[in-house]
Amino acid sequence: MNLENEVNNIVRELRDILLDKTIVNIQRLLILIALYLSKRLSFKELVKITGIDKGRLEYHLNILIKEGLLQRKNYITLTGPRVYLEITSKGEEYLEKIIVYLKKIPLKEVEENRN
């Protein structure tokens, strides 16, 4: 397969994944990435890490939870009960699918083609 066809296929696959109604918003993708890397964060930690204001974050979290990509979990701590957000296996699979396609990008060939 030539470089142009390979790049077109990768872009097409990524487009289909990223234009999903749940992820079409960059803030939701950012939330998923933060939880994928951390596995579990409090609401306050997510606000700090993502820079998304509390109202917008709550809105996007509800969408991601409704779609089964995230879940809220209650934990008992020494300072009292705490609510954390965690990425679900469905959310992990979703991001891993994106990562797989990003890794397929033939960087060396693309760079050579630019010159």
Sequence and secondary structure as in RCSB ss.txt:
>XXXX:A:sequence
MNLENEVNNIVRELRDILLDKTIVNIQRLLILIALYLSKRLSFKELVKITGIDKGRLEYHLNILIKEGLLQRKNY
ITLTGPRVYLEITSKGEEYLEKIIVYLKKIPLKEVEENRN
>XXXX:A:secstr
  HHHHHHHHHHHHHHHHTSTTTSSHHHHHHHHHHHHHSEEEHHHHHHHH   HHHHHHHHHHHHHTTSEEEEEE
EETTEEEEEEEE HHHHHHHHHHHHHHHTS HHHHHHHH 
